[in-house]
Every structure is written in C-alpha cells, then in structure tokens.
Amino acid sequence: QVQLVESGGGLVQAGGSLRLSCTVSIHTSERLVMAWFRQAPGKERTFVSLIGDRGGYTHYDDSVKDRFTISRDMFKNTVYLHMSSLKPEDTAVYYCAAARIIRYDASSFPYWGQGTQVTVSS
C-alpha cells in the first residue's frame, strides 16, 4: 500500500548541513502523517520530527529543535529533513515513517523506509 525510500545521507563535518529525502509511493487516497526517526548503533530508535498530512503542523524532538526542519512537497510525494548545525551525536541511521494520524512512538507507525546513514565527524 505504502512504500518509503530514504536518500541523502552521507558523511558531513560537525557544523555542516544535510538534506534527507523520503520518496513516498502511495497506493491509497489517504493523506499520511510523515515522520523521521533515527537509531544509533546499540541504541533504541528514537523520534526526530513529524509533519502533518497537509504540512501545516510540525513537531520536533528537543534534541533537534532549531537545527532540523521537516517539510513536504505534496506534488512530488516527498518529505524532507533539512539538518543544520550537525553534531557528532546526530550520527545514526535515519528512517522515514508514515502513519494515518499524528503520533510520536515508533511502534505506532505502520510504514517504514529502510533508512539512510548520516555520519557527522568530530
């Protein structure tokens, strides 16, 4: 029904910027809430940011507030995560996820991408 593919990850120096993209293949008429999660080696997958189905509502984890920006292009069926002022602690695999209603726990998201690696050097 829904397929998500992330891209844009890579290696960046501390203080630098990256833009992640998530291309959504939708086989439903439903508009979906989109979110980004991340998971560092040996750690639990944690919430990063969320954007509402119309793009008018956004929410961020405190760890990325004022540094990351989530957005979506409805015409391209793509959601973005603009990351700036990156820190080594931002290093993780970043996952795109989709759900039908706003929620913030990973277990509540039925659709997931395969992830894209972001590495921030010291």
Summary of the structure (lengths in Angstrom):
residues: 122
radius of gyration: 13.4
end to end distance: 40.4
largest distance: 44.2
contacts: 362
relative contact order: 0.32
helix: 5%
strand: 52%
